[in-house]
Amino acid sequence: MNRTAALVVFSISLLSGLLSCADSGAVPGKKEEAMQQKERPDFYIKGTPDQLEAYRFDGKTIQLSEDEWKRILTPEAYHILREKGTERAFTGSLNKEYSEGVFQCGACGMPLFTSDSKFDSGSGWPSFFRPIVHEGEPARVKEVVDHAFGMVRTEILCARCGSHLGHVFPDGPHPTGLRYCVNSASLGFSKEK
């Protein structure tokens, strides 16, 4: 391969990696405060990690106006969860969190992922190879086609409240081959004690 072709391949690979989870509406320099709510609403699911993992999703959704979400979420969390923003890579507080526990939707508390499905993808965002699944219950993570930025990706949303979590890619580890690339600010974490 000649030098020009190698440079083109490298440039395309670098650009693809940078755009894999990012968007132009990123909030620079915001971390932990983005995942915090102003207040925990009554519908926020609470419990120990064991209770959260055992929680059965009945498929019922939460319908709030965007003004109501703005009152509940911090501006940073609102941008990511409701406006489909993306935090900068390697800045999220949960990227390197590998303690035993359950990762929840940062907006409604829906238990989404367990720590045993988390892995270090090197992308700079928390990555999981599968969401929590209980036989006979609806999916907790909804997938929709995303055509933003001239790319075709699969966006992932909380099935309970419709909040943006990130994207899923077919480059994850065994056993699923999937990488759920999630913003830290889209998640809460309930740690085993």
C-alpha positions in Angstrom: 0.0 0.0 0.0 1.5 3.4 -0.9 1.9 6.2 1.6 -1.1 8.2 0.3 -3.5 5.3 0.5 -2.3 4.4 4.0 -2.8 8.0 5.1 -6.4 8.0 3.6 -7.2 4.7 5.4 -5.8 6.0 8.7 -7.7 9.3 8.4 -11.0 7.6 7.7 -10.4 5.2 10.6 -9.6 8.0 13.0 -12.7 10.0 11.9 -15.0 7.0 12.2 -13.7 6.4 15.8 -14.2 10.0 16.8 -17.7 10.1 15.4 -18.8 6.6 16.7 -20.5 8.0 19.8 -20.1 11.8 19.5 -22.2 14.6 18.2 -21.6 18.3 17.5 -23.8 19.2 20.5 -21.4 17.9 23.1 -21.1 19.7 26.4 -17.4 20.3 27.0 -16.0 19.8 30.4 -19.2 18.6 32.1 -19.1 15.3 34.0 -20.7 14.3 37.3 -23.1 17.2 37.5 -24.7 16.2 34.1 -26.0 13.0 35.6 -27.6 14.6 38.6 -31.3 15.5 38.8 -32.5 18.6 40.5 -34.8 16.3 42.5 -35.8 12.6 42.4 -39.4 12.4 41.1 -41.8 9.8 42.6 -41.6 7.7 39.5 -37.8 7.2 39.8 -37.1 3.5 40.6 -35.2 3.1 43.8 -33.8 0.0 45.6 -30.8 -2.1 46.3 -28.8 -3.4 43.4 -30.4 -6.9 43.9 -33.9 -5.3 43.9 -33.1 -3.3 40.8 -31.7 -6.3 38.9 -34.9 -8.3 39.8 -37.2 -5.4 38.8 -39.8 -6.5 36.2 -40.5 -4.0 33.5 -44.2 -4.1 32.6 -43.9 -2.0 29.4 -45.6 1.1 30.8 -44.0 4.3 29.7 -43.6 7.7 31.4 -45.1 10.6 29.4 -43.8 14.0 30.5 -43.6 17.3 28.6 -40.2 18.7 27.8 -40.9 21.5 30.3 -41.5 18.9 33.0 -38.2 17.2 32.1 -36.4 20.5 32.3 -37.7 21.0 35.8 -36.5 17.6 36.9 -33.1 17.3 35.1 -30.1 19.6 35.3 -29.4 21.5 32.1 -26.5 19.2 31.2 -28.5 16.0 31.8 -31.4 17.5 29.9 -29.2 18.2 26.9 -27.9 14.6 26.8 -31.0 12.6 27.8 -33.7 14.7 26.0 -31.8 16.5 23.2 -29.6 13.6 22.2 -26.4 15.3 23.2 -23.1 13.4 23.8 -20.5 14.0 26.5 -16.9 14.2 25.4 -15.0 10.9 25.4 -13.2 9.9 28.6 -14.9 12.6 30.6 -17.8 10.7 32.1 -17.8 9.7 35.7 -19.0 6.1 35.0 -16.6 5.3 32.2 -14.2 3.5 34.6 -16.8 2.3 37.1 -16.4 -1.4 37.5 -17.8 -2.0 41.0 -20.6 -4.5 41.4 -24.0 -2.9 40.9 -26.7 -1.8 38.5 -26.7 1.1 36.0 -30.0 2.9 35.7 -31.6 5.4 33.3 -30.5 8.8 34.6 -34.0 10.2 34.0 -36.4 7.6 35.3 -34.3 5.1 37.2 -35.1 2.1 35.0 -32.5 -0.6 35.7 -30.7 -1.0 32.3 -27.3 -2.8 32.7 -25.5 -4.8 35.3 -21.8 -4.4 36.0 -21.1 -7.9 34.8 -22.0 -6.9 31.2 -19.7 -3.8 31.3 -16.4 -3.9 29.5 -13.6 -1.5 28.5 -14.1 -0.8 24.8 -11.4 2.0 24.8 -14.0 4.3 23.3 -14.2 6.7 26.2 -17.8 5.9 27.1 -19.3 3.2 29.3 -19.8 0.1 27.2 -21.9 -3.0 27.8 -22.5 -6.1 25.8 -26.1 -6.6 26.8 -28.9 -4.8 28.8 -30.8 -6.5 31.6 -33.2 -9.0 30.1 -35.9 -11.1 31.9 -37.8 -13.7 30.0 -41.2 -12.6 28.9 -40.7 -8.9 29.6 -40.4 -6.1 27.0 -37.0 -4.8 26.1 -35.7 -2.1 28.5 -33.5 -0.6 25.8 -35.3 0.6 22.6 -33.3 0.7 19.3 -34.1 3.2 16.6 -32.3 4.0 13.3 -30.3 7.3 13.6 -29.4 9.2 10.3 -27.6 12.1 12.0 -24.3 13.5 10.7 -24.5 11.6 7.4 -24.2 8.2 9.1 -26.5 5.4 9.7 -26.3 4.2 13.4 -28.6 2.6 15.9 -29.6 4.9 18.7 -30.5 3.4 22.0 -33.3 4.9 24.2 -34.7 4.0 27.6 -37.9 2.1 26.8 -39.6 3.5 29.9 -39.1 7.2 29.4 -37.7 7.6 25.9 -34.5 9.3 27.0 -31.4 9.1 24.8 -28.7 6.7 26.1 -26.2 6.5 23.3 -25.8 4.0 20.4 -25.2 0.3 19.8 -22.5 -1.0 17.5 -21.8 -4.6 16.2 -18.2 -4.6 17.4 -18.6 -5.8 21.0 -17.3 -8.9 22.7 -18.7 -12.4 23.0 -21.4 -13.6 23.7 -23.5 -10.9 21.9 -21.0 -9.2 19.6 -22.7 -5.9 20.5 -21.3 -2.7 22.2 -23.9 -0.5 23.9 -22.0 2.8 24.0 -23.7 4.9 26.7 -23.2 8.4 28.0 -22.2 8.4 31.7 -24.6 11.4 32.0 -27.5 9.1 30.8 -26.9 6.8 33.7 -27.2 6.5 37.4 -25.3 3.8 39.3 -26.5 1.8 42.4 -23.4 0.2 43.9 -23.3 -3.1 45.8 -22.4 -2.5 49.5 
